[in-house]
Amino acid sequence: MPHVVTQSCCSDASCVYACPVNCIHPTPDEPDFLTAEMLHIDPVACVDCGACVSACPVDAIVPQKKLTEPQVQYLQINADYYKEPHEDRARIGGSASRPALAKVTAAPVVAAERGPLRVAIVGSGPAAMYAADELLTQRGVTVDVFDRLPVPYGLVRAGVAPDHQKTKQVSRLYDTISAQPGFQYYLGVEVGRDVTHEELLAHHHAVIYAVGASRDRTLGVPGEDLPGSTSATDFVAWYNGHPDHANDSYDLSHRRAVIVGNGNVALDVARILTTDPDTLAGTDIAPYALEALRGSRIEEVVIVARRGFAQSAFTVPEFAGLLDAPGVDVLVPDAEAALDPISDELASRGELDHATTQKLRLLAKLARPTDGSRRIVFRYLLSPAEILGDDHVTGVRFARNEIVVGDDGSVRVKATAESESLEAGLVLTSIGYRGVPIDGVPFDDARGVIPNDDGRVLAAPGADPLGGVYATGWIKRGPSGFIGTNKSCAQDTVRHLVADFNAGRLAPPSEDAAALRALIGRRRPTFIDRAGWQVIDAEERRRGAESGRARVKITDEAELVALARTAATPAAGTRTPRLLRKGRLVPS
């Protein structure tokens, strides 16, 4: 009886390395890994050994016999993936792929004769933590992780929806990574303000930038700056207790909210706005946000996209999870669910891609609306033309689009003379992200990333690499992929860094670790180190246990700093156990 990958899949591929029969795909060395919405277990090849269950950091893999009713649909989603031809998998397939996979993912061994390797990582989200883990699998390496926020883990803490607690469990892996010898935090320290890029290089052999893509793309339409119009990213940060947004407020008194864009973030926000607050009470949602949602009058959330259903940006797992949300009707107008000519032709020939095929199958399951429940409405072929209102948002005017086929055969949209207005008291935009420049570090403004060649930072787009400077995550490749996608991305970057170190291309630090701590202490005396974060983490969990919640996040920076100051510095040389890494136990 097979095991099944379910909605909370993080795609970090730990299960791939643990599987003894190579039945989980796509693997990191297959072309579709970076674009896959989730991993899939082949129900025919699975031998029911359970190795993948132990390796999964978010409890996303479930034996078929233990599937809950909402999870049963993933049995078909997994199986359908293997009905399509995958030439690269057929070529790699079977146990013969295991050596090739190990070759692709293994970093060069740090040359001991060059002395201990010291690396600074800027950012503390998934990309940063996976990079730290890759480095710390070898003895003698030290890693200093910097983040401008007083708490770590980036979007895992401040971006993942509070009702996705299993997905947030990946932070337990990051806790283990940060507890390893050679790891140190400098939280509440902003590179470019408290310490310069050049100073980081003076104290380390190399610097890895893993700062993500934190700036939202804007609509560029009149009224976008009205109160009641903001980004979905800011709203997510607010209900997740992000320190920068703890004092924000939102007017939830109107019956309708509109979200422009239909990616996974849009679905998260719509689900939180329509979920019974009592369901959220046991999560780590910010207490002030829970109180605001209890008083919310929002009955309908409209998710608007400028293209058609076949081009929907949300993933199959997120759509499936939304359809199973209790007490919420999900609606798609029949006329707007129709396929464009190209997708319809592909569907008729059985050549439509796996993800779109699954979305159409789920769409067919939509039930009739029930009286009195909240609802989420998907609208298509609409582009925002104006946010309406004088001193606050009252609605949105949309231009209606039509689908056209370009000369190259691609599906595009063209505005028509028709328009439509929707009343709303809250408008949230979720149309993409881009990176933000860092002082002293090259930046590709056209792409919104740090220019790089597979992780080696370039002096300018198309120029030569800079010595000792690297990038990983969204700031390296743009805002694509999922939490676990950053693992293979970090592996590639670290592989190049270690190769450069072994080849003698990295200048040795001119200052030692004690000098770095003294420098940061002078510039930012309130910084929080590893021991300080461990105290904060324990206190948040304690408060959560007292109130029957996963944790109660502390959002006041002064309180965070005060808590951190009660931490005792651990003795030098303290060692901690290691996790299973890529199917092997790394000794301490």
C-alpha positions as CSV (number, residue, x, y, z in Angstrom):
1,M,0.0,0.0,0.0
2,P,1.7,3.3,-1.1
3,H,2.5,6.4,0.9
4,V,1.1,9.7,-0.3
5,V,2.5,13.3,-0.4
6,T,-0.2,15.7,0.8
7,Q,-0.8,19.5,0.8
8,S,1.9,20.5,3.3
9,C,4.7,19.3,1.0
10,C,7.7,21.7,1.3
11,S,9.6,20.2,-1.7
12,D,12.9,20.2,0.2
13,A,13.6,16.7,-1.2
14,S,14.6,15.1,2.1
15,C,12.2,12.2,1.2
16,V,13.9,11.8,-2.2
17,Y,17.3,11.1,-0.6
18,A,15.7,8.7,2.0
19,C,13.7,6.6,-0.5
20,P,15.6,3.3,-1.2
21,V,13.7,2.6,-4.5
22,N,13.7,6.1,-6.2
23,C,9.9,6.3,-6.3
24,I,9.6,10.0,-5.4
25,H,9.8,12.6,-8.2
26,P,10.8,15.0,-9.5
27,T,14.2,14.7,-7.9
28,P,16.6,17.7,-7.7
29,D,18.5,16.5,-10.7
30,E,15.4,16.4,-12.9
31,P,14.5,19.4,-15.1
32,D,11.0,19.9,-13.6
33,F,12.1,20.0,-10.0
34,L,12.4,23.8,-9.7
35,T,8.9,24.3,-11.3
36,A,7.1,21.3,-9.7
37,E,4.3,22.4,-7.3
38,M,4.9,19.4,-5.0
39,L,6.7,16.0,-5.0
40,H,4.8,12.8,-5.9
41,I,5.2,9.2,-4.8
42,D,4.7,6.5,-7.5
43,P,2.0,4.2,-6.1
44,V,3.2,1.3,-8.1
45,A,6.9,1.6,-7.2
46,C,6.4,2.5,-3.5
47,V,7.4,-0.4,-1.2
48,D,5.7,1.0,1.9
49,C,9.0,1.2,3.9
50,G,8.2,4.5,5.6
51,A,11.7,6.0,5.2
52,C,10.2,9.1,3.5
53,V,7.9,9.6,6.5
54,S,10.8,9.9,8.9
55,A,12.7,12.2,6.5
56,C,9.9,14.7,5.8
57,P,10.3,17.8,8.0
58,V,6.6,18.9,7.7
59,D,4.7,15.6,8.2
60,A,3.4,15.8,4.6
61,I,3.7,12.1,3.8
62,V,1.0,9.8,5.0
63,P,0.4,6.0,4.4
64,Q,-2.7,5.5,2.3
65,K,-4.5,3.7,5.0
66,K,-4.1,6.7,7.3
67,L,-5.3,9.4,4.9
68,T,-8.1,11.6,6.3
69,E,-11.1,12.4,4.1
70,P,-9.7,15.7,2.8
71,Q,-6.3,14.0,2.1
72,V,-7.8,11.2,0.0
73,Q,-7.7,13.4,-3.2
74,Y,-3.9,13.5,-3.0
75,L,-3.8,9.7,-3.8
76,Q,-5.1,10.5,-7.2
77,I,-2.9,13.7,-7.6
78,N,0.2,11.6,-6.9
79,A,-0.9,8.7,-9.2
80,D,-1.9,11.0,-12.1
81,Y,1.6,12.5,-12.1
82,Y,3.0,9.1,-13.2
83,K,0.5,8.8,-16.1
84,E,2.4,11.4,-18.1
85,P,5.6,10.7,-20.0
86,H,8.7,12.1,-18.4
87,E,11.7,11.3,-20.6
88,D,14.3,12.5,-18.2
89,R,13.0,10.4,-15.4
90,A,12.9,7.3,-17.7
91,R,16.5,7.9,-18.6
92,I,17.6,8.4,-14.9
93,G,15.1,6.0,-13.4
94,G,15.6,3.1,-11.1
95,S,18.3,2.6,-8.5
96,A,20.9,3.6,-11.0
97,S,20.0,7.3,-10.4
98,R,21.2,7.1,-6.8
99,P,25.0,7.7,-7.6
100,A,24.1,10.4,-10.1
101,L,21.9,12.2,-7.5
102,A,24.6,12.0,-4.9
103,K,27.1,13.5,-7.4
104,V,24.8,16.4,-8.2
105,T,24.1,17.3,-4.6
106,A,27.4,16.6,-2.8
107,A,29.6,19.7,-2.0
108,P,33.3,19.5,-2.3
109,V,35.1,18.7,0.9
110,V,36.6,21.8,2.5
111,A,40.4,21.5,2.2
112,A,41.7,21.2,5.8
113,E,45.2,22.6,4.9
114,R,43.6,26.0,4.1
115,G,42.4,26.4,7.7
116,P,38.9,26.8,9.0
117,L,36.4,28.3,6.6
118,R,34.4,31.3,7.9
119,V,31.2,32.4,6.1
120,A,28.7,35.2,6.8
121,I,25.1,34.6,5.6
122,V,22.8,37.7,5.3
123,G,19.2,36.6,5.9
124,S,17.8,33.9,8.1
125,G,15.0,32.4,6.1
126,P,14.9,29.0,4.4
127,A,17.6,29.8,1.8
128,A,20.0,31.0,4.5
129,M,19.3,28.1,6.8
130,Y,19.8,25.5,4.1
131,A,23.1,27.2,3.1
132,A,24.2,27.1,6.7
133,D,23.4,23.4,6.9
134,E,25.4,22.6,3.8
135,L,28.4,24.4,5.2
136,L,28.2,22.9,8.7
137,T,28.1,19.3,7.5
138,Q,31.9,19.7,7.6
139,R,34.1,20.1,10.6
140,G,35.8,23.4,11.4
141,V,33.4,25.6,9.4
142,T,31.9,28.6,11.2
143,V,28.8,30.4,10.0
144,D,27.5,33.8,11.2
145,V,23.9,34.6,10.2
146,F,22.7,38.2,10.1
147,D,19.1,39.4,9.9
148,R,17.8,42.9,10.4
149,L,14.8,41.4,12.3
150,P,15.2,40.4,16.0
151,V,13.8,36.9,15.2
152,P,14.8,34.4,12.5
153,Y,13.3,32.1,9.8
154,G,11.9,34.8,7.5
155,L,8.8,33.7,5.6
156,V,8.5,30.5,7.5
157,R,7.7,32.6,10.6
158,A,6.1,35.6,9.0
159,G,4.8,34.3,5.7
160,V,3.3,30.8,6.1
161,A,-0.4,31.0,7.0
162,P,-1.1,30.3,10.7
163,D,-3.5,27.5,9.8
164,H,-0.7,25.7,8.0
165,Q,1.1,24.6,11.2
166,K,2.5,21.5,9.6
167,T,4.3,23.6,7.0
168,K,5.7,25.7,9.8
169,Q,7.2,22.6,11.4
170,V,10.1,22.9,9.0
171,S,11.4,25.5,11.6
172,R,12.3,22.5,13.8
173,L,14.9,21.5,11.3
174,Y,16.2,25.1,11.3
175,D,16.4,24.9,15.2
176,T,18.6,21.9,14.8
177,I,20.8,23.6,12.2
178,S,21.2,26.6,14.4
179,A,22.1,24.5,17.4
180,Q,25.2,23.1,15.7
181,P,28.8,24.0,16.6
182,G,30.1,26.9,14.6
183,F,26.7,28.6,14.1
184,Q,26.0,32.1,15.5
185,Y,23.2,34.6,15.1
186,Y,23.4,38.3,14.8
187,L,19.7,39.2,14.8
188,G,18.5,42.8,14.8
189,V,21.6,43.7,12.7
190,E,21.0,45.3,9.3
191,V,23.8,45.0,6.7
192,G,24.3,48.4,5.1
193,R,23.3,50.2,8.3
194,D,25.0,48.5,11.3
195,V,27.8,46.7,9.4
196,T,29.0,47.1,5.8
197,H,29.5,44.6,3.1
198,E,33.2,45.3,3.2
199,E,33.4,44.7,6.9
200,L,31.7,41.4,6.6
201,L,34.3,40.4,4.0
202,A,37.1,41.5,6.3
203,H,35.8,39.1,9.0
204,H,35.0,36.1,6.7
205,H,36.3,34.2,3.7
206,A,32.9,34.7,2.0
207,V,29.5,36.3,2.3
208,I,26.3,34.6,1.1
209,Y,23.3,36.9,0.5
210,A,20.0,35.2,1.1
211,V,17.7,38.2,1.7
212,G,14.7,37.1,-0.5
213,A,12.5,39.4,-2.5
214,S,10.8,41.7,0.0
215,R,9.4,44.4,-2.2
216,D,5.9,44.0,-3.7
217,R,5.2,44.9,-7.3
218,T,2.6,47.7,-7.6
219,L,-0.4,48.1,-9.8
220,G,0.4,51.6,-11.0
221,V,-3.3,52.7,-11.1
222,P,-5.1,55.7,-9.6
223,G,-6.2,55.3,-6.0
224,E,-3.6,52.7,-5.2
225,D,-2.4,54.7,-2.2
226,L,-5.8,55.2,-0.6
227,P,-6.3,53.9,3.0
228,G,-7.8,50.4,2.7
229,S,-5.5,49.5,-0.3
230,T,-2.3,47.7,0.6
231,S,-0.3,44.7,-0.4
232,A,-1.3,41.1,0.6
233,T,2.3,40.7,1.8
234,D,1.9,43.4,4.5
235,F,-1.5,41.9,5.5
236,V,0.1,38.5,5.9
237,A,3.0,40.0,7.9
238,W,0.4,41.7,10.2
239,Y,-1.6,38.6,11.0
240,N,1.7,36.6,11.5
241,G,3.1,39.0,14.1
242,H,5.9,40.5,12.0
243,P,7.5,43.2,14.2
244,D,7.4,45.8,11.4
245,H,3.6,45.4,11.1
246,A,2.5,44.7,14.6
247,N,1.0,48.2,14.9
248,D,-0.8,48.1,11.5
249,S,-4.6,48.2,11.4
250,Y,-7.1,47.1,8.8
251,D,-10.8,48.1,8.3
252,L,-12.7,44.8,8.1
253,S,-16.2,46.4,8.4
254,H,-17.2,46.1,4.7
255,R,-18.8,42.9,3.6
256,R,-16.4,42.4,0.6
257,A,-12.6,42.3,0.2
258,V,-10.9,42.2,-3.2
259,I,-7.5,40.5,-3.8
260,V,-5.7,41.3,-7.0
261,G,-3.6,38.4,-8.1
262,N,-4.3,34.7,-7.7
263,G,-1.1,33.0,-6.4
264,N,-0.8,31.0,-3.2
265,V,-0.5,34.2,-1.1
266,A,-3.8,35.4,-2.4
267,L,-5.4,32.1,-1.5
268,D,-3.9,32.2,2.0
269,V,-5.3,35.6,2.7
270,A,-8.7,34.8,1.3
271,R,-8.8,31.7,3.5
272,I,-7.8,33.5,6.7
273,L,-10.4,36.3,6.0
274,T,-13.2,33.7,5.7
275,T,-12.1,31.1,8.3
276,D,-14.0,30.9,11.6
277,P,-11.7,32.7,14.1
278,D,-12.3,29.9,16.6
279,T,-10.4,27.6,14.1
280,L,-7.5,30.0,14.2
281,A,-7.4,30.4,18.0
282,G,-5.1,27.4,18.5
283,T,-2.5,28.6,15.9
284,D,0.3,31.1,16.2
285,I,-1.7,33.9,14.6
286,A,-1.0,37.3,16.3
287,P,-3.4,37.9,19.1
288,Y,-4.3,41.4,17.8
289,A,-5.1,39.9,14.4
290,L,-7.3,37.2,15.9
291,E,-9.2,39.8,17.8
292,A,-9.7,41.9,14.7
293,L,-10.9,38.9,12.7
294,R,-13.4,38.1,15.4
295,G,-15.0,41.5,14.7
296,S,-14.8,41.2,10.9
297,R,-17.9,41.7,8.8
298,I,-16.3,40.4,5.7
299,E,-18.6,37.8,4.0
300,E,-17.1,37.6,0.6
301,V,-13.5,37.7,-0.8
302,V,-13.1,38.1,-4.5
303,I,-9.8,36.9,-6.0
304,V,-9.2,38.6,-9.4
305,A,-6.8,37.6,-12.2
306,R,-6.2,39.3,-15.5
307,R,-5.8,36.0,-17.4
308,G,-7.9,32.9,-17.7
309,F,-8.4,29.9,-15.4
310,A,-5.8,27.8,-17.2
311,Q,-3.2,30.4,-16.4
312,S,-4.0,30.5,-12.6
313,A,-0.9,31.1,-10.5
314,F,-2.0,29.1,-7.5
315,T,-0.7,25.6,-7.1
316,V,-2.8,22.4,-7.0
317,P,-2.2,21.7,-3.3
318,E,-3.3,25.2,-2.3
319,F,-6.4,25.0,-4.4
320,A,-7.3,21.6,-3.1
321,G,-6.8,22.8,0.5
322,L,-9.0,25.8,-0.1
323,L,-11.8,23.7,-1.5
324,D,-11.8,21.7,1.8
325,A,-12.0,24.7,4.0
326,P,-15.0,24.2,6.3
327,G,-17.9,26.7,6.2
328,V,-16.6,28.5,3.1
329,D,-18.1,28.3,-0.4
330,V,-15.7,28.6,-3.3
331,L,-17.2,29.8,-6.6
332,V,-16.0,30.3,-10.2
333,P,-18.4,31.8,-12.7
334,D,-19.0,29.3,-15.5
335,A,-18.2,31.7,-18.3
336,E,-14.8,32.6,-16.7
337,A,-13.8,29.0,-16.0
338,A,-13.8,28.2,-19.7
339,L,-10.5,27.3,-21.3
340,D,-8.7,29.5,-23.8
341,P,-8.4,28.1,-27.3
342,I,-4.8,26.8,-26.9
343,S,-5.5,25.1,-23.5
344,D,-8.8,23.7,-24.8
345,E,-7.0,22.1,-27.9
346,L,-4.3,20.6,-25.6
347,A,-7.0,19.2,-23.3
348,S,-8.8,17.6,-26.3
349,R,-5.6,15.9,-27.2
350,G,-4.8,14.8,-23.7
351,E,-1.7,17.0,-23.7
352,L,-2.6,19.6,-21.1
353,D,0.1,19.8,-18.3
354,H,-0.4,17.9,-15.1
355,A,-1.0,20.9,-12.9
356,T,-3.7,22.5,-15.0
357,T,-5.4,19.1,-15.5
358,Q,-5.6,18.7,-11.7
359,K,-6.9,22.2,-11.3
360,L,-9.7,21.5,-13.8
361,R,-10.5,18.2,-12.0
362,L,-10.8,20.1,-8.7
363,L,-12.8,22.8,-10.4
364,A,-15.4,20.2,-11.4
365,K,-15.9,19.3,-7.7
366,L,-17.1,22.7,-6.7
367,A,-20.4,22.3,-4.8
368,R,-23.4,24.5,-5.0
369,P,-23.2,27.5,-2.6
370,T,-24.9,27.1,0.8
371,D,-27.0,29.7,2.5
372,G,-25.4,31.9,5.1
373,S,-21.7,30.8,4.7
374,R,-18.8,33.0,3.8
375,R,-17.6,32.6,0.3
376,I,-14.5,33.1,-1.9
377,V,-15.1,34.0,-5.6
378,F,-12.5,33.6,-8.3
379,R,-12.9,36.1,-11.1
380,Y,-10.9,36.0,-14.4
381,L,-10.1,38.3,-17.3
382,L,-10.2,41.4,-15.3
383,S,-7.4,44.0,-14.9
384,P,-7.6,46.8,-12.2
385,A,-8.0,50.2,-13.8
386,E,-8.7,52.3,-10.7
387,I,-9.1,52.0,-6.9
388,L,-12.3,53.9,-6.1
389,G,-12.9,56.2,-3.1
390,D,-12.2,59.7,-1.8
391,D,-10.6,59.2,1.6
392,H,-10.9,55.4,1.8
393,V,-11.3,52.5,-0.6
394,T,-14.9,52.0,-1.7
395,G,-14.3,49.6,-4.6
396,V,-12.3,48.8,-7.7
397,R,-13.0,49.5,-11.4
398,F,-11.8,46.7,-13.7
399,A,-11.2,46.6,-17.4
400,R,-12.5,43.4,-18.9
401,N,-10.0,41.4,-21.0
402,E,-10.3,38.9,-23.8
403,I,-8.0,36.1,-24.6
404,V,-6.0,36.3,-27.8
405,V,-3.5,34.0,-29.3
406,G,-0.2,35.6,-30.3
407,D,1.7,35.0,-33.5
408,D,4.0,32.7,-31.6
409,G,1.1,30.6,-30.4
410,S,1.2,32.0,-26.8
411,V,-1.9,32.9,-24.9
412,R,-2.3,36.6,-24.1
413,V,-5.0,39.0,-22.9
414,K,-6.2,42.2,-24.5
415,A,-8.3,44.9,-22.9
416,T,-11.8,45.4,-24.3
417,A,-14.0,48.5,-24.0
418,E,-16.0,46.9,-21.3
419,S,-15.5,47.6,-17.6
420,E,-16.9,46.4,-14.3
421,S,-16.8,47.8,-10.8
422,L,-16.9,45.9,-7.5
423,E,-17.7,47.5,-4.1
424,A,-15.1,46.7,-1.4
425,G,-13.7,48.1,1.8
426,L,-10.4,46.4,1.5
427,V,-8.2,45.9,-1.5
428,L,-5.0,43.7,-1.3
429,T,-2.5,43.3,-4.1
430,S,-0.6,40.1,-4.7
431,I,1.0,40.4,-8.1
432,G,4.6,39.5,-7.5
433,Y,7.8,40.4,-5.7
434,R,11.3,41.7,-6.4
435,G,14.5,42.1,-4.5
436,V,15.8,45.2,-2.8
437,P,19.4,46.6,-3.3
438,I,21.9,46.3,-0.5
439,D,24.6,49.0,-0.1
440,G,27.9,47.8,-1.6
441,V,26.4,44.8,-3.4
442,P,25.7,44.7,-7.2
443,F,22.1,44.7,-8.2
444,D,20.3,43.9,-11.4
445,D,17.4,46.4,-11.4
446,A,15.8,44.9,-14.5
447,R,15.3,41.5,-12.8
448,G,15.2,42.6,-9.2
449,V,18.0,40.2,-8.2
450,I,21.7,40.2,-7.3
451,P,23.4,39.4,-10.6
452,N,25.1,36.0,-10.4
453,D,26.3,33.0,-12.2
454,D,24.7,30.0,-10.4
455,G,25.3,31.7,-7.1
456,R,28.6,33.4,-7.7
457,V,27.8,37.2,-7.5
458,L,28.9,39.2,-10.6
459,A,30.2,42.7,-10.6
460,A,27.4,43.6,-12.9
461,P,25.0,41.6,-15.1
462,G,27.2,39.7,-17.6
463,A,30.4,40.8,-15.9
464,D,33.0,38.7,-14.0
465,P,32.4,37.2,-10.5
466,L,33.3,39.1,-7.4
467,G,35.7,37.3,-5.1
468,G,34.0,35.9,-2.0
469,V,30.4,37.1,-2.7
470,Y,27.6,34.6,-3.3
471,A,23.7,34.6,-3.4
472,T,21.0,32.0,-2.8
473,G,17.2,31.9,-2.7
474,W,14.9,34.4,-4.3
475,I,17.6,37.2,-4.4
476,K,19.6,34.7,-6.6
477,R,16.9,33.3,-8.9
478,G,13.9,35.5,-8.5
479,P,10.6,34.8,-6.6
480,S,10.0,31.2,-7.7
481,G,9.7,27.8,-6.0
482,F,8.7,26.8,-2.5
483,I,10.3,26.5,0.9
484,G,12.3,23.4,0.1
485,T,13.3,24.5,-3.4
486,N,15.8,26.7,-1.6
487,K,17.7,23.5,-0.4
488,S,19.0,22.5,-3.8
489,C,19.5,26.2,-4.6
490,A,21.7,26.6,-1.5
491,Q,23.6,23.3,-2.3
492,D,24.6,24.7,-5.7
493,T,25.8,28.0,-4.2
494,V,27.8,26.3,-1.4
495,R,29.3,23.9,-3.9
496,H,30.8,26.9,-5.8
497,L,31.9,28.6,-2.6
498,V,33.7,25.6,-1.3
499,A,35.4,25.0,-4.7
500,D,36.6,28.6,-4.7
501,F,37.9,28.2,-1.1
502,N,39.8,25.0,-2.0
503,A,41.3,26.7,-5.1
504,G,42.6,29.6,-3.0
505,R,40.4,32.2,-4.7
506,L,39.0,33.5,-1.3
507,A,40.9,36.0,0.6
508,P,41.4,35.0,4.3
509,P,39.7,37.1,7.0
510,S,41.8,40.0,8.3
511,E,39.9,40.0,11.6
512,D,38.8,37.2,14.0
513,A,35.4,36.2,15.4
514,A,36.0,38.1,18.7
515,A,36.6,41.3,16.7
516,L,33.4,40.8,14.8
517,R,31.3,40.4,18.0
518,A,33.0,43.5,19.5
519,L,32.2,45.5,16.3
520,I,28.6,44.5,16.3
521,G,28.3,45.1,20.0
522,R,29.5,48.7,19.6
523,R,27.3,49.4,16.5
524,R,24.2,47.5,17.6
525,P,24.4,46.7,21.4
526,T,20.8,45.3,21.3
527,F,21.7,42.5,18.8
528,I,20.4,39.1,19.7
529,D,22.7,36.0,19.4
530,R,21.9,32.3,19.3
531,A,21.5,31.9,23.0
532,G,19.2,35.0,23.1
533,W,16.9,33.5,20.4
534,Q,16.7,30.2,22.2
535,V,15.3,32.0,25.3
536,I,12.8,33.9,23.1
537,D,11.7,30.8,21.4
538,A,11.2,28.9,24.7
539,E,9.2,31.8,26.1
540,E,6.9,32.0,23.1
541,R,6.3,28.3,23.3
542,R,5.6,28.5,27.0
543,R,3.0,31.2,26.6
544,G,1.5,29.2,23.8
545,A,1.2,26.1,26.0
546,E,-0.4,28.1,28.7
547,S,-3.2,29.3,26.3
548,G,-3.6,26.2,24.3
549,R,-1.9,27.6,21.2
550,A,1.1,26.6,19.1
551,R,3.0,29.6,20.3
552,V,2.4,33.2,21.2
553,K,4.7,35.4,19.2
554,I,6.3,38.4,20.9
555,T,6.2,41.4,18.6
556,D,7.6,44.2,20.7
557,E,11.3,44.6,20.0
558,A,12.2,46.0,23.4
559,E,10.6,42.9,25.1
560,L,12.5,40.6,22.7
561,V,15.8,42.3,23.5
562,A,15.1,42.2,27.2
563,L,14.3,38.4,27.1
564,A,17.5,37.8,25.0
565,R,19.6,39.5,27.6
566,T,18.6,36.8,30.2
567,A,20.3,34.1,28.1
568,A,23.5,32.5,29.4
569,T,26.2,32.2,26.8
570,P,26.8,28.4,26.1
571,A,30.2,27.0,26.8
572,A,32.7,27.0,23.9
573,G,32.9,23.8,22.0
574,T,29.5,22.5,23.1
575,R,28.3,20.0,20.5
576,T,24.8,18.9,19.6
577,P,23.4,15.9,17.8
578,R,22.9,16.1,14.0
579,L,19.9,15.2,11.9
580,L,19.7,12.8,9.0
581,R,21.1,14.8,6.1
582,K,20.3,13.6,2.6
583,G,19.8,10.0,3.6
584,R,23.0,9.8,5.7
585,L,23.7,10.5,9.4
586,V,26.2,13.2,9.7
587,P,28.3,12.6,12.9
588,S,29.0,15.3,15.4
